[in-house]
Amino acid sequence: MSPHAHITGWGMYVPERVMTNADLEKIVDTNDEWIVSRTGIRERRIASDEETTASLATEAALRALEVANLSPSDIDLIIVATSSPEHLFPATACLVQDRLGAGKAGAFDLLAACSGFIFALDMAAQAIRSGSIQNAVVIGSETLTRMLDWNDRNTCILFGDGAGAFVLQAGEDPAGVLSSVMRSDGSGGDALSIPAGGSRFPTSIETLQNGLHFLQMDGREVYRFATRVMSQVTQEAIESAHLKIEDIQLIIPHQANLRIIEAAARGLKVPLERCFINLDRYGNTSTASIPIATCEAIEQGRLKPGDKVVFVGFGAGLTWGAAVVQWSGPFPGRRKVYPARYRYYARLRSWMLRILRRLDAIIWGGLHREK
């Protein structure tokens, strides 16, 4: 019998700096009433100069590992879903793996924009079900505010920075991730994009002058797309899990826009109270929004072991997806571990590996010269 992928740990980390709508009024032609009425957002977090996508991800992962009572050395796989990676390569996930000291973990980034966390959750769950791994860490982490044009009031008001993480573990009980649905439509790719920076439009004077490295969005098109697919894919995932909407205790949607969430609730014929919403305090944190909201739902007692929850999101690509999960919580009976202590071991390990590579290069270089 195939193992089940249980979510046993969760953690979030957001920057300390808060940017309110009143702060935005000082730098762009907007106001609090206009922003709140159209989006529901009142404030968002902004990463400091010292904070990066990898550093936020690492902090969220350590907190999730602490909840799961799992050592970094036990991790088999790390997936970082992000729309704002530190580099095209190496993968941000590899930087996180090094900082955690997860010596046996494979690591890669997943790019599916704001749907990325759901896609990554499905990838990790499938790997666990196949028996190829036992423990995975799935992270959504963003510093998207560094990719915004702060003169464009249609985009700069929407996004914030932050990270959230889940720990997934193999278990025999029939719970955990019950179903997942992933969809895409590349014909709508130009509705939400960062045009330059890849191989199609490499960085040049022209791309910089034309602002092609900033996030660009057709707000009306994205709104129409999102309101159409959110309720549809939620229902599809519920049916795939052989459940009904009445069986679901909580829906945690991607936190992009309050009006989109309200439209999804109407489409599902559920009261808005069954949807968890915290975008008023964080804005759209892209891949991080669902795990951040999940952490706060647990903290507020809205999500408990045994509950069935739906995660649903949409994003650039165009992409959209949903997952149905029977919430598990940490596995009992393990010796207490302290993952945060591994950060010091991880630094030492990373330093030693760098030294060993240099010694290896010297030895092999000397042998080559002798030949």
Contacts in CASP RR format, 6 or more apart in sequence:
PFRMAT RR
TARGET T0000
AUTHOR 0000-0000-0000
METHOD contacts of the structure
MODEL  1
MSPHAHITGWGMYVPERVMTNADLEKIVDTNDEWIVSRTGIRERRIASDE
ETTASLATEAALRALEVANLSPSDIDLIIVATSSPEHLFPATACLVQDRL
GAGKAGAFDLLAACSGFIFALDMAAQAIRSGSIQNAVVIGSETLTRMLDW
NDRNTCILFGDGAGAFVLQAGEDPAGVLSSVMRSDGSGGDALSIPAGGSR
FPTSIETLQNGLHFLQMDGREVYRFATRVMSQVTQEAIESAHLKIEDIQL
IIPHQANLRIIEAAARGLKVPLERCFINLDRYGNTSTASIPIATCEAIEQ
GRLKPGDKVVFVGFGAGLTWGAAVVQWSGPFPGRRKVYPARYRYYARLRS
WMLRILRRLDAIIWGGLHREK
1 172 0 8 1.000
2 129 0 8 1.000
2 130 0 8 1.000
2 131 0 8 1.000
3 128 0 8 1.000
3 129 0 8 1.000
3 131 0 8 1.000
3 170 0 8 1.000
3 171 0 8 1.000
3 172 0 8 1.000
4 128 0 8 1.000
4 129 0 8 1.000
4 170 0 8 1.000
4 171 0 8 1.000
4 172 0 8 1.000
4 173 0 8 1.000
4 174 0 8 1.000
4 175 0 8 1.000
4 176 0 8 1.000
4 177 0 8 1.000
5 124 0 8 1.000
5 125 0 8 1.000
5 128 0 8 1.000
5 129 0 8 1.000
5 136 0 8 1.000
5 168 0 8 1.000
5 169 0 8 1.000
5 170 0 8 1.000
5 171 0 8 1.000
5 176 0 8 1.000
5 177 0 8 1.000
6 168 0 8 1.000
6 169 0 8 1.000
6 170 0 8 1.000
6 171 0 8 1.000
6 173 0 8 1.000
6 175 0 8 1.000
6 176 0 8 1.000
6 328 0 8 1.000
6 329 0 8 1.000
6 331 0 8 1.000
7 166 0 8 1.000
7 167 0 8 1.000
7 168 0 8 1.000
7 176 0 8 1.000
7 177 0 8 1.000
7 325 0 8 1.000
7 327 0 8 1.000
7 328 0 8 1.000
7 329 0 8 1.000
8 67 0 8 1.000
8 68 0 8 1.000
8 70 0 8 1.000
8 167 0 8 1.000
8 168 0 8 1.000
8 169 0 8 1.000
8 328 0 8 1.000
8 329 0 8 1.000
8 330 0 8 1.000
8 331 0 8 1.000
9 64 0 8 1.000
9 65 0 8 1.000
9 67 0 8 1.000
9 68 0 8 1.000
9 70 0 8 1.000
9 166 0 8 1.000
9 167 0 8 1.000
9 329 0 8 1.000
9 330 0 8 1.000
10 63 0 8 1.000
10 64 0 8 1.000
10 67 0 8 1.000
10 164 0 8 1.000
10 165 0 8 1.000
10 166 0 8 1.000
10 167 0 8 1.000
10 291 0 8 1.000
10 294 0 8 1.000
10 295 0 8 1.000
10 298 0 8 1.000
11 60 0 8 1.000
11 61 0 8 1.000
11 63 0 8 1.000
11 64 0 8 1.000
11 67 0 8 1.000
11 164 0 8 1.000
11 165 0 8 1.000
11 166 0 8 1.000
11 291 0 8 1.000
11 295 0 8 1.000
12 60 0 8 1.000
12 63 0 8 1.000
12 162 0 8 1.000
12 163 0 8 1.000
12 164 0 8 1.000
12 165 0 8 1.000
12 288 0 8 1.000
12 291 0 8 1.000
12 292 0 8 1.000
12 295 0 8 1.000
12 296 0 8 1.000
13 56 0 8 1.000
13 59 0 8 1.000
13 60 0 8 1.000
13 63 0 8 1.000
13 162 0 8 1.000
13 163 0 8 1.000
13 164 0 8 1.000
14 45 0 8 1.000
14 56 0 8 1.000
14 161 0 8 1.000
14 162 0 8 1.000
14 163 0 8 1.000
14 282 0 8 1.000
14 285 0 8 1.000
14 292 0 8 1.000
15 45 0 8 1.000
15 46 0 8 1.000
15 47 0 8 1.000
15 48 0 8 1.000
15 51 0 8 1.000
15 56 0 8 1.000
15 161 0 8 1.000
15 162 0 8 1.000
16 45 0 8 1.000
16 48 0 8 1.000
17 45 0 8 1.000
17 46 0 8 1.000
17 47 0 8 1.000
17 48 0 8 1.000
18 43 0 8 1.000
18 44 0 8 1.000
18 45 0 8 1.000
18 46 0 8 1.000
19 43 0 8 1.000
19 44 0 8 1.000
19 45 0 8 1.000
19 46 0 8 1.000
20 32 0 8 1.000
20 42 0 8 1.000
20 43 0 8 1.000
21 30 0 8 1.000
21 31 0 8 1.000
21 32 0 8 1.000
21 35 0 8 1.000
21 36 0 8 1.000
21 41 0 8 1.000
21 42 0 8 1.000
21 43 0 8 1.000
21 157 0 8 1.000
22 32 0 8 1.000
24 30 0 8 1.000
24 35 0 8 1.000
24 156 0 8 1.000
24 157 0 8 1.000
25 31 0 8 1.000
25 32 0 8 1.000
27 150 0 8 1.000
28 150 0 8 1.000
28 151 0 8 1.000
28 152 0 8 1.000
28 153 0 8 1.000
28 156 0 8 1.000
28 157 0 8 1.000
29 153 0 8 1.000
30 153 0 8 1.000
30 157 0 8 1.000
32 42 0 8 1.000
35 41 0 8 1.000
35 42 0 8 1.000
35 157 0 8 1.000
36 42 0 8 1.000
36 280 0 8 1.000
38 257 0 8 1.000
38 259 0 8 1.000
39 157 0 8 1.000
39 158 0 8 1.000
39 257 0 8 1.000
39 258 0 8 1.000
39 259 0 8 1.000
39 279 0 8 1.000
39 283 0 8 1.000
40 257 0 8 1.000
40 258 0 8 1.000
40 259 0 8 1.000
40 279 0 8 1.000
40 280 0 8 1.000
41 157 0 8 1.000
41 158 0 8 1.000
41 258 0 8 1.000
41 279 0 8 1.000
41 280 0 8 1.000
41 283 0 8 1.000
41 284 0 8 1.000
42 280 0 8 1.000
42 281 0 8 1.000
43 280 0 8 1.000
43 281 0 8 1.000
43 282 0 8 1.000
43 283 0 8 1.000
44 145 0 8 1.000
44 159 0 8 1.000
44 160 0 8 1.000
44 161 0 8 1.000
44 281 0 8 1.000
44 282 0 8 1.000
44 283 0 8 1.000
44 285 0 8 1.000
45 160 0 8 1.000
45 161 0 8 1.000
45 162 0 8 1.000
45 282 0 8 1.000
45 285 0 8 1.000
46 145 0 8 1.000
46 160 0 8 1.000
46 161 0 8 1.000
47 56 0 8 1.000
47 143 0 8 1.000
47 145 0 8 1.000
47 146 0 8 1.000
47 161 0 8 1.000
47 162 0 8 1.000
51 143 0 8 1.000
51 161 0 8 1.000
52 86 0 8 1.000
52 143 0 8 1.000
53 80 0 8 1.000
53 82 0 8 1.000
53 84 0 8 1.000
53 85 0 8 1.000
53 86 0 8 1.000
53 92 0 8 1.000
53 141 0 8 1.000
53 142 0 8 1.000
53 143 0 8 1.000
53 163 0 8 1.000
54 86 0 8 1.000
54 92 0 8 1.000
54 95 0 8 1.000
54 96 0 8 1.000
54 99 0 8 1.000
54 141 0 8 1.000
55 99 0 8 1.000
56 141 0 8 1.000
56 142 0 8 1.000
56 143 0 8 1.000
56 161 0 8 1.000
56 162 0 8 1.000
56 163 0 8 1.000
56 288 0 8 1.000
57 80 0 8 1.000
57 82 0 8 1.000
57 92 0 8 1.000
57 96 0 8 1.000
57 139 0 8 1.000
57 140 0 8 1.000
57 141 0 8 1.000
57 163 0 8 1.000
57 164 0 8 1.000
57 165 0 8 1.000
58 96 0 8 1.000
58 99 0 8 1.000
58 100 0 8 1.000
58 343 0 8 1.000
59 163 0 8 1.000
60 139 0 8 1.000
60 140 0 8 1.000
60 141 0 8 1.000
60 162 0 8 1.000
60 163 0 8 1.000
60 164 0 8 1.000
60 165 0 8 1.000
60 288 0 8 1.000
60 291 0 8 1.000
61 78 0 8 1.000
61 96 0 8 1.000
61 100 0 8 1.000
61 137 0 8 1.000
61 139 0 8 1.000
61 165 0 8 1.000
62 100 0 8 1.000
62 339 0 8 1.000
62 340 0 8 1.000
62 342 0 8 1.000
62 343 0 8 1.000
63 165 0 8 1.000
64 137 0 8 1.000
64 164 0 8 1.000
64 165 0 8 1.000
64 166 0 8 1.000
64 167 0 8 1.000
65 71 0 8 1.000
65 72 0 8 1.000
65 75 0 8 1.000
65 100 0 8 1.000
65 137 0 8 1.000
65 167 0 8 1.000
65 337 0 8 1.000
65 339 0 8 1.000
66 338 0 8 1.000
66 339 0 8 1.000
66 340 0 8 1.000
67 167 0 8 1.000
67 329 0 8 1.000
67 330 0 8 1.000
68 167 0 8 1.000
68 169 0 8 1.000
68 330 0 8 1.000
68 331 0 8 1.000
69 330 0 8 1.000
69 331 0 8 1.000
69 334 0 8 1.000
69 336 0 8 1.000
69 337 0 8 1.000
70 135 0 8 1.000
70 167 0 8 1.000
70 169 0 8 1.000
70 334 0 8 1.000
70 337 0 8 1.000
70 339 0 8 1.000
71 337 0 8 1.000
71 339 0 8 1.000
71 342 0 8 1.000
72 100 0 8 1.000
72 101 0 8 1.000
72 102 0 8 1.000
72 103 0 8 1.000
72 105 0 8 1.000
72 339 0 8 1.000
72 342 0 8 1.000
72 346 0 8 1.000
73 101 0 8 1.000
73 102 0 8 1.000
73 103 0 8 1.000
73 104 0 8 1.000
73 342 0 8 1.000
74 134 0 8 1.000
74 135 0 8 1.000
75 100 0 8 1.000
75 102 0 8 1.000
75 103 0 8 1.000
75 104 0 8 1.000
75 105 0 8 1.000
75 135 0 8 1.000
75 136 0 8 1.000
75 137 0 8 1.000
76 104 0 8 1.000
76 105 0 8 1.000
76 106 0 8 1.000
76 127 0 8 1.000
76 133 0 8 1.000
76 134 0 8 1.000
76 135 0 8 1.000
76 136 0 8 1.000
77 105 0 8 1.000
77 106 0 8 1.000
77 107 0 8 1.000
77 124 0 8 1.000
77 127 0 8 1.000
77 133 0 8 1.000
77 135 0 8 1.000
77 136 0 8 1.000
77 137 0 8 1.000
78 93 0 8 1.000
78 96 0 8 1.000
78 97 0 8 1.000
78 100 0 8 1.000
78 102 0 8 1.000
78 105 0 8 1.000
78 106 0 8 1.000
78 107 0 8 1.000
78 108 0 8 1.000
78 136 0 8 1.000
78 137 0 8 1.000
78 139 0 8 1.000
79 93 0 8 1.000
79 107 0 8 1.000
79 108 0 8 1.000
79 109 0 8 1.000
79 110 0 8 1.000
79 120 0 8 1.000
79 123 0 8 1.000
79 124 0 8 1.000
79 136 0 8 1.000
79 137 0 8 1.000
79 138 0 8 1.000
79 139 0 8 1.000
80 91 0 8 1.000
80 92 0 8 1.000
80 93 0 8 1.000
80 96 0 8 1.000
80 107 0 8 1.000
80 108 0 8 1.000
80 109 0 8 1.000
80 110 0 8 1.000
80 120 0 8 1.000
80 139 0 8 1.000
80 140 0 8 1.000
80 141 0 8 1.000
81 109 0 8 1.000
81 110 0 8 1.000
81 111 0 8 1.000
81 112 0 8 1.000
81 116 0 8 1.000
81 117 0 8 1.000
81 119 0 8 1.000
81 120 0 8 1.000
81 138 0 8 1.000
81 139 0 8 1.000
81 140 0 8 1.000
81 141 0 8 1.000
81 287 0 8 1.000
82 92 0 8 1.000
82 109 0 8 1.000
82 110 0 8 1.000
82 111 0 8 1.000
82 140 0 8 1.000
82 141 0 8 1.000
82 142 0 8 1.000
82 286 0 8 1.000
82 287 0 8 1.000
83 111 0 8 1.000
83 113 0 8 1.000
83 114 0 8 1.000
83 142 0 8 1.000
83 144 0 8 1.000
83 286 0 8 1.000
83 287 0 8 1.000
83 316 0 8 1.000
84 142 0 8 1.000
84 143 0 8 1.000
84 144 0 8 1.000
84 146 0 8 1.000
84 147 0 8 1.000
84 286 0 8 1.000
85 91 0 8 1.000
85 92 0 8 1.000
85 109 0 8 1.000
85 111 0 8 1.000
86 92 0 8 1.000
86 95 0 8 1.000
88 198 0 8 1.000
91 107 0 8 1.000
91 108 0 8 1.000
91 109 0 8 1.000
92 109 0 8 1.000
92 141 0 8 1.000
93 106 0 8 1.000
93 107 0 8 1.000
93 108 0 8 1.000
93 109 0 8 1.000
93 139 0 8 1.000
94 107 0 8 1.000
94 108 0 8 1.000
96 107 0 8 1.000
96 139 0 8 1.000
97 103 0 8 1.000
97 105 0 8 1.000
97 106 0 8 1.000
97 107 0 8 1.000
98 346 0 8 1.000
98 350 0 8 1.000
99 343 0 8 1.000
99 346 0 8 1.000
99 350 0 8 1.000
100 339 0 8 1.000
100 342 0 8 1.000
100 343 0 8 1.000
100 346 0 8 1.000
101 342 0 8 1.000
101 345 0 8 1.000
101 346 0 8 1.000
101 349 0 8 1.000
101 350 0 8 1.000
102 137 0 8 1.000
103 349 0 8 1.000
105 137 0 8 1.000
110 116 0 8 1.000
110 119 0 8 1.000
110 120 0 8 1.000
110 123 0 8 1.000
112 119 0 8 1.000
112 120 0 8 1.000
112 182 0 8 1.000
112 184 0 8 1.000
112 315 0 8 1.000
112 317 0 8 1.000
112 319 0 8 1.000
113 192 0 8 1.000
113 286 0 8 1.000
113 287 0 8 1.000
113 315 0 8 1.000
113 316 0 8 1.000
113 317 0 8 1.000
113 319 0 8 1.000
114 254 0 8 1.000
114 256 0 8 1.000
114 284 0 8 1.000
114 286 0 8 1.000
114 287 0 8 1.000
114 289 0 8 1.000
114 313 0 8 1.000
114 314 0 8 1.000
114 315 0 8 1.000
114 316 0 8 1.000
114 319 0 8 1.000
115 182 0 8 1.000
115 254 0 8 1.000
115 313 0 8 1.000
115 314 0 8 1.000
115 315 0 8 1.000
115 319 0 8 1.000
115 320 0 8 1.000
115 321 0 8 1.000
116 140 0 8 1.000
116 287 0 8 1.000
116 319 0 8 1.000
117 138 0 8 1.000
117 140 0 8 1.000
117 287 0 8 1.000
117 288 0 8 1.000
117 289 0 8 1.000
117 290 0 8 1.000
117 291 0 8 1.000
117 311 0 8 1.000
118 180 0 8 1.000
118 182 0 8 1.000
118 290 0 8 1.000
118 311 0 8 1.000
118 312 0 8 1.000
118 313 0 8 1.000
118 321 0 8 1.000
118 322 0 8 1.000
118 323 0 8 1.000
119 182 0 8 1.000
119 319 0 8 1.000
119 321 0 8 1.000
120 138 0 8 1.000
120 139 0 8 1.000
120 140 0 8 1.000
120 287 0 8 1.000
121 138 0 8 1.000
121 166 0 8 1.000
121 168 0 8 1.000
121 177 0 8 1.000
121 180 0 8 1.000
121 311 0 8 1.000
121 323 0 8 1.000
122 177 0 8 1.000
122 180 0 8 1.000
122 182 0 8 1.000
122 323 0 8 1.000
124 133 0 8 1.000
124 136 0 8 1.000
124 138 0 8 1.000
124 168 0 8 1.000
125 168 0 8 1.000
125 176 0 8 1.000
125 177 0 8 1.000
125 180 0 8 1.000
127 133 0 8 1.000
127 136 0 8 1.000
128 134 0 8 1.000
128 136 0 8 1.000
128 168 0 8 1.000
128 169 0 8 1.000
128 170 0 8 1.000
131 170 0 8 1.000
133 170 0 8 1.000
134 169 0 8 1.000
134 170 0 8 1.000
135 167 0 8 1.000
135 168 0 8 1.000
135 169 0 8 1.000
135 170 0 8 1.000
136 167 0 8 1.000
136 168 0 8 1.000
136 169 0 8 1.000
137 165 0 8 1.000
137 166 0 8 1.000
137 167 0 8 1.000
137 168 0 8 1.000
138 165 0 8 1.000
138 166 0 8 1.000
138 168 0 8 1.000
138 291 0 8 1.000
139 163 0 8 1.000
139 164 0 8 1.000
139 165 0 8 1.000
139 166 0 8 1.000
139 291 0 8 1.000
140 163 0 8 1.000
140 164 0 8 1.000
140 165 0 8 1.000
140 286 0 8 1.000
140 287 0 8 1.000
140 288 0 8 1.000
140 291 0 8 1.000
141 162 0 8 1.000
141 163 0 8 1.000
141 164 0 8 1.000
141 287 0 8 1.000
141 288 0 8 1.000
142 159 0 8 1.000
142 160 0 8 1.000
142 161 0 8 1.000
142 162 0 8 1.000
142 163 0 8 1.000
142 285 0 8 1.000
142 286 0 8 1.000
142 287 0 8 1.000
142 288 0 8 1.000
143 161 0 8 1.000
143 162 0 8 1.000
144 159 0 8 1.000
144 160 0 8 1.000
144 161 0 8 1.000
144 215 0 8 1.000
144 285 0 8 1.000
144 286 0 8 1.000
145 159 0 8 1.000
145 160 0 8 1.000
145 161 0 8 1.000
147 194 0 8 1.000
147 213 0 8 1.000
147 214 0 8 1.000
147 215 0 8 1.000
148 155 0 8 1.000
148 156 0 8 1.000
148 159 0 8 1.000
148 214 0 8 1.000
148 215 0 8 1.000
149 155 0 8 1.000
149 156 0 8 1.000
149 211 0 8 1.000
149 214 0 8 1.000
149 215 0 8 1.000
150 156 0 8 1.000
152 214 0 8 1.000
154 217 0 8 1.000
154 219 0 8 1.000
155 214 0 8 1.000
155 215 0 8 1.000
155 216 0 8 1.000
155 217 0 8 1.000
158 256 0 8 1.000
158 257 0 8 1.000
158 283 0 8 1.000
158 284 0 8 1.000
159 215 0 8 1.000
159 283 0 8 1.000
159 284 0 8 1.000
159 285 0 8 1.000
159 286 0 8 1.000
160 282 0 8 1.000
160 283 0 8 1.000
160 284 0 8 1.000
160 285 0 8 1.000
161 285 0 8 1.000
162 282 0 8 1.000
162 285 0 8 1.000
162 288 0 8 1.000
162 292 0 8 1.000
163 288 0 8 1.000
163 291 0 8 1.000
163 292 0 8 1.000
164 288 0 8 1.000
164 291 0 8 1.000
164 292 0 8 1.000
164 295 0 8 1.000
165 291 0 8 1.000
166 291 0 8 1.000
166 294 0 8 1.000
168 177 0 8 1.000
169 331 0 8 1.000
171 331 0 8 1.000
173 328 0 8 1.000
175 306 0 8 1.000
175 326 0 8 1.000
175 327 0 8 1.000
175 328 0 8 1.000
176 325 0 8 1.000
176 326 0 8 1.000
176 327 0 8 1.000
176 328 0 8 1.000
177 323 0 8 1.000
177 324 0 8 1.000
177 325 0 8 1.000
178 241 0 8 1.000
178 243 0 8 1.000
178 308 0 8 1.000
178 324 0 8 1.000
178 325 0 8 1.000
178 326 0 8 1.000
179 237 0 8 1.000
179 238 0 8 1.000
179 240 0 8 1.000
179 241 0 8 1.000
179 323 0 8 1.000
179 324 0 8 1.000
180 237 0 8 1.000
180 240 0 8 1.000
180 321 0 8 1.000
180 322 0 8 1.000
180 323 0 8 1.000
180 324 0 8 1.000
181 233 0 8 1.000
181 236 0 8 1.000
181 237 0 8 1.000
181 240 0 8 1.000
181 321 0 8 1.000
181 322 0 8 1.000
181 323 0 8 1.000
182 319 0 8 1.000
182 321 0 8 1.000
183 229 0 8 1.000
183 233 0 8 1.000
183 319 0 8 1.000
183 320 0 8 1.000
183 321 0 8 1.000
184 317 0 8 1.000
184 318 0 8 1.000
184 319 0 8 1.000
184 320 0 8 1.000
185 317 0 8 1.000
185 318 0 8 1.000
185 319 0 8 1.000
186 317 0 8 1.000
186 318 0 8 1.000
188 221 0 8 1.000
188 225 0 8 1.000
188 317 0 8 1.000
188 318 0 8 1.000
189 316 0 8 1.000
189 317 0 8 1.000
189 318 0 8 1.000
190 218 0 8 1.000
191 217 0 8 1.000
191 218 0 8 1.000
191 219 0 8 1.000
191 221 0 8 1.000
191 222 0 8 1.000
191 225 0 8 1.000
191 316 0 8 1.000
191 318 0 8 1.000
192 215 0 8 1.000
192 216 0 8 1.000
192 217 0 8 1.000
192 218 0 8 1.000
192 222 0 8 1.000
192 315 0 8 1.000
192 316 0 8 1.000
192 317 0 8 1.000
192 318 0 8 1.000
193 215 0 8 1.000
193 216 0 8 1.000
193 316 0 8 1.000
193 317 0 8 1.000
194 212 0 8 1.000
194 213 0 8 1.000
194 214 0 8 1.000
194 215 0 8 1.000
194 216 0 8 1.000
195 201 0 8 1.000
195 207 0 8 1.000
195 212 0 8 1.000
195 213 0 8 1.000
195 216 0 8 1.000
196 202 0 8 1.000
196 203 0 8 1.000
196 207 0 8 1.000
196 211 0 8 1.000
196 212 0 8 1.000
196 213 0 8 1.000
197 203 0 8 1.000
197 207 0 8 1.000
197 212 0 8 1.000
197 213 0 8 1.000
201 207 0 8 1.000
201 212 0 8 1.000
203 213 0 8 1.000
207 213 0 8 1.000
222 315 0 8 1.000
223 257 0 8 1.000
223 259 0 8 1.000
223 260 0 8 1.000
225 314 0 8 1.000
225 318 0 8 1.000
226 256 0 8 1.000
226 257 0 8 1.000
226 260 0 8 1.000
226 263 0 8 1.000
226 314 0 8 1.000
226 315 0 8 1.000
226 320 0 8 1.000
227 260 0 8 1.000
227 263 0 8 1.000
227 264 0 8 1.000
229 314 0 8 1.000
229 320 0 8 1.000
229 321 0 8 1.000
230 253 0 8 1.000
230 260 0 8 1.000
230 261 0 8 1.000
230 263 0 8 1.000
230 264 0 8 1.000
230 312 0 8 1.000
230 313 0 8 1.000
230 314 0 8 1.000
230 320 0 8 1.000
231 263 0 8 1.000
231 264 0 8 1.000
231 266 0 8 1.000
231 267 0 8 1.000
231 268 0 8 1.000
233 312 0 8 1.000
233 313 0 8 1.000
233 320 0 8 1.000
233 321 0 8 1.000
233 322 0 8 1.000
234 251 0 8 1.000
234 264 0 8 1.000
234 268 0 8 1.000
234 310 0 8 1.000
234 312 0 8 1.000
234 322 0 8 1.000
235 245 0 8 1.000
235 268 0 8 1.000
236 322 0 8 1.000
237 310 0 8 1.000
237 312 0 8 1.000
237 321 0 8 1.000
237 322 0 8 1.000
237 323 0 8 1.000
237 324 0 8 1.000
238 244 0 8 1.000
238 245 0 8 1.000
238 247 0 8 1.000
238 248 0 8 1.000
238 310 0 8 1.000
238 324 0 8 1.000
240 324 0 8 1.000
241 324 0 8 1.000
243 308 0 8 1.000
243 324 0 8 1.000
245 268 0 8 1.000
245 269 0 8 1.000
245 270 0 8 1.000
247 308 0 8 1.000
248 274 0 8 1.000
248 308 0 8 1.000
248 309 0 8 1.000
248 310 0 8 1.000
248 324 0 8 1.000
249 274 0 8 1.000
249 303 0 8 1.000
249 307 0 8 1.000
249 308 0 8 1.000
249 309 0 8 1.000
250 274 0 8 1.000
250 275 0 8 1.000
250 276 0 8 1.000
250 297 0 8 1.000
250 302 0 8 1.000
250 303 0 8 1.000
250 307 0 8 1.000
250 309 0 8 1.000
250 310 0 8 1.000
251 264 0 8 1.000
251 265 0 8 1.000
251 268 0 8 1.000
251 270 0 8 1.000
251 274 0 8 1.000
251 275 0 8 1.000
251 276 0 8 1.000
251 309 0 8 1.000
251 310 0 8 1.000
251 312 0 8 1.000
252 275 0 8 1.000
252 276 0 8 1.000
252 290 0 8 1.000
252 293 0 8 1.000
252 294 0 8 1.000
252 297 0 8 1.000
252 303 0 8 1.000
252 309 0 8 1.000
252 310 0 8 1.000
252 311 0 8 1.000
252 312 0 8 1.000
253 260 0 8 1.000
253 261 0 8 1.000
253 264 0 8 1.000
253 275 0 8 1.000
253 276 0 8 1.000
253 277 0 8 1.000
253 290 0 8 1.000
253 311 0 8 1.000
253 312 0 8 1.000
253 313 0 8 1.000
254 284 0 8 1.000
254 289 0 8 1.000
254 290 0 8 1.000
254 312 0 8 1.000
254 313 0 8 1.000
254 314 0 8 1.000
254 315 0 8 1.000
255 261 0 8 1.000
255 277 0 8 1.000
255 278 0 8 1.000
255 279 0 8 1.000
255 282 0 8 1.000
255 283 0 8 1.000
255 284 0 8 1.000
255 285 0 8 1.000
255 289 0 8 1.000
255 290 0 8 1.000
255 292 0 8 1.000
255 293 0 8 1.000
256 279 0 8 1.000
256 284 0 8 1.000
256 289 0 8 1.000
256 314 0 8 1.000
257 279 0 8 1.000
257 284 0 8 1.000
258 277 0 8 1.000
258 279 0 8 1.000
258 280 0 8 1.000
261 272 0 8 1.000
261 275 0 8 1.000
261 277 0 8 1.000
261 279 0 8 1.000
262 272 0 8 1.000
264 275 0 8 1.000
264 312 0 8 1.000
265 271 0 8 1.000
265 272 0 8 1.000
265 274 0 8 1.000
265 275 0 8 1.000
276 293 0 8 1.000
276 294 0 8 1.000
276 296 0 8 1.000
276 297 0 8 1.000
276 302 0 8 1.000
276 303 0 8 1.000
277 293 0 8 1.000
278 292 0 8 1.000
278 293 0 8 1.000
278 296 0 8 1.000
279 289 0 8 1.000
282 289 0 8 1.000
282 292 0 8 1.000
283 289 0 8 1.000
285 292 0 8 1.000
290 311 0 8 1.000
290 313 0 8 1.000
294 303 0 8 1.000
294 309 0 8 1.000
294 311 0 8 1.000
297 303 0 8 1.000
298 304 0 8 1.000
303 309 0 8 1.000
303 327 0 8 1.000
304 327 0 8 1.000
305 327 0 8 1.000
305 328 0 8 1.000
305 329 0 8 1.000
306 326 0 8 1.000
306 327 0 8 1.000
306 328 0 8 1.000
307 326 0 8 1.000
307 327 0 8 1.000
308 324 0 8 1.000
308 325 0 8 1.000
308 326 0 8 1.000
308 327 0 8 1.000
309 324 0 8 1.000
309 325 0 8 1.000
309 327 0 8 1.000
310 322 0 8 1.000
310 323 0 8 1.000
310 324 0 8 1.000
310 325 0 8 1.000
311 322 0 8 1.000
311 323 0 8 1.000
311 325 0 8 1.000
312 320 0 8 1.000
312 321 0 8 1.000
312 322 0 8 1.000
312 323 0 8 1.000
313 320 0 8 1.000
313 321 0 8 1.000
313 322 0 8 1.000
314 320 0 8 1.000
314 321 0 8 1.000
END
